[in-house]
Amino acid sequence: MTGPSFPDHPPKKQPSVVEEHLNTVDTALSKFNNGEINEVQFLGEAIQIWKAIKQDKELTKKLKAYFHQQRQILHELAPLDISKGDPVRERYDPNLWVGQMTPEMKGKTEEFFQDKMSSFRLMLENLYK
């Protein structure tokens, strides 16, 4: 009598939605750093992830909580007047990134977008917790 057969390897765990987004960010960063995609394509990747997050009720809820936490931290450092603009949303929402390019940053678009995407990735990691 033989017992049940088990595969040599356990079934591979499916990545969560956030893990998939993190993988997309990592791939985009790698392609951008290697010159395989330009700034517009790089920004497009972030915008697609942002749209997916905003369409997911659970992730949107986590995103709002994360933004609230970040605003509280900023407010502890200095009074925060969101009527003049939301610095947290401006930091993480890729739809707002291009408007933040100052004349001094025009020659440093690569550094600018890498910094933004690193912050975006950190935000995603916090949504995964």
N, C-alpha and C positions, 0 to 999 in steps of 0.2 A: 504494500500500500504506500502510495506516495502522497506527500503533503501538498499543500497548495504551492504553486510555482510563483516566485517573486522575480520581478525584473532585476537585472544586474544593477541597475541604477534606479534610485527612487524617482518618481515623477518630478519633473521640473516645475517649481512653483511659478505661477503666472505673476508677472510684475503688476504692481498696483498702477493706477492711473498716474499718480504722482511720480512713481519710479519711471514710467514711460516718458513723462514730461522731462524728468531729470536727464534721462538718456538722450532725448532730443536736444536739450540744451548742451550737453557734453559734446554731442556730434556736431552741432552747429558751431560751438567754440573751436573745436578741432579743425573743422573745414575752413572757418574764417581765418584761423591762425596759419593754416597751410595755403591760403590764397585760393581755395577751391570755390568759395562763395564770396560775394562782395557785401558791402554794408547793407544794401537794400534787401538782399536775400537773407542775411543774418537777422535783420530787423523783422522780416517776414516770419521767420521761425518763431521768434518771441511773440509776435502778435497772434499767431495761430494757437500757441499754447495758452495765451491770455484768454482768447475766445473760448477755448475748451474749458478752462477753469471757470469762466463766468457762466457757462452753460450747465455746469455740474453744481447742483444745489448744495451738496455737502462741502465741496471745495470752496464755493462762494462763501458759505458760512464760516469756514476756517479762515478764509482770506480776510473777511471783515473783522474777525477776532484778532488776527495778526496785525492788521492795520491799526485797530484800536490800541493794541499793546504798544506799537511803535509810536503812535501819536502821544500816548501817555508818557513814554520815555522822553520824547522831545519836549513835551510840555514841562516836565520836571527840570529840564535844562534852561528853558526860557519859555515865557508865555507864547502859546501857539495860536495864531489868528488864521484859521482856515479860510476865512473870507478872502484873504489875499492869495490863496492857493494852498493846496494840500501837499506839503513836501513829501509825505509818505507815498501818496498815489503817484506823484511826479517821479519818485525814485523807482517804483516798481512797474508802473503801467507803460508798456512799450509803445502804446499809441501816443504818448506824450514825450518820448525821448528826443525826437528830432527837433522839436520846438525849444529844447533846452540847450542846444548847441550855441555857445557864445562865440563871438568872432575869434577869441583866443583859442578855442577848441577846434576851429575849422581845419587846421593842419594836423590835428591829433584825433581824427575820427576813429582810428583803430583802438586807441587807448580808451576813448570815450565809450565805445560800444562794448569793449571787453569789461570795463568797470560796471556798466549797466547790466550786462548779462550775468556777471558774477553776483551782483545784488539780487537779480531775478532768481538765480539758482539758489541762493541762500533763502529767499522767500519760499521757494518750492520745498526746500528741505524742512522748513518750519511747518509747512502744511502737511508734510508726511508724518510728523510726530503725533 
